[in-house]
Amino acid sequence: MPTTEEARWWFAEEIRAVAHLQSDALVAACARVPREAFLGPGPWQIARAFDHAVPYRVTADADPRHLYHDVLVAIDPARALNNGLPSFWAHNFDTTPRSSPSSPARPAA
């Protein structure tokens, strides 16, 4: 079984593949930022994509390796509030134009 650190790097590569990421820095951030730091202690409720009658499954234990997949994790299941799909957000971060000192961001219209 992989260590948590190995699972994070595997997760980052999974997100690179699913979201077609171009930024190596973003992939590295996916591997370095611990998802569990934002989700509270486990066990966690993982959203079921194809079973709306039973919208969540509960992880067997509090091992953070359960979180290192491209899945939604419940923040408040009663309100169907989840943390956000990693590949969705990574893709948006990767494709959003960034400003630099030589090209400042334009204000929104």
C-alpha positions, -999 to +999 in steps of 0.1 A: +000+000+000+014+034-009+023+060+018+001+091+021+029+111+003+030+086-025-008+087-028-007+125-030+018+123-060-003+096-077-034+118-071-016+148-087-007+128-117-043+116-120-055+152-119-029+161-145-043+134-168-080+140-162-079+178-164-052+179-191-030+202-169-001+220-186+013+236-154+039+215-136+036+239-107-001+232-103+005+195-104+031+199-077+006+219-056-019+191-060+007+168-045+018+190-017-014+205-003-030+179+020-068+176+012-075+164+047-064+198+061-095+213+046-120+185+053-118+178+090-111+145+106-123+113+089-140+090+082-153+111+053-184+110+032-175+106-005-201+116-031-215+089-053-216+101-089-242+075-101-264+067-071-286+097-061-307+075-038-277+071-016-256+102-023-226+095-001-205+065+010-185+067+042-148+058+041-139+027+062-116+047+084-098+081+088-069+071+065-063+103+044-054+081+014-092+078+008-092+115-002-066+112-030-089+105-058-108+128-081-139+128-059-162+151-041-160+150-003-189+162+018-185+193+039-222+195+049-240+165+035-274+177+047-271+207+023-252+186-004-223+210+001-191+194-011-155+205-014-153+207-052-141+183-078-103+184-079-100+180-117-126+208-123-108+233-101-074+224-114-085+227-150-099+262-142-068+273-124-047+260-153-066+277-180-073+311-163-051+338-177-027+351-151-014+386-147+023+395-144+041+427-137+045+432-174+008+426-181-014+436-153-048+421-149-076+440-165-106+450-144-138+431-150-162+447-174 
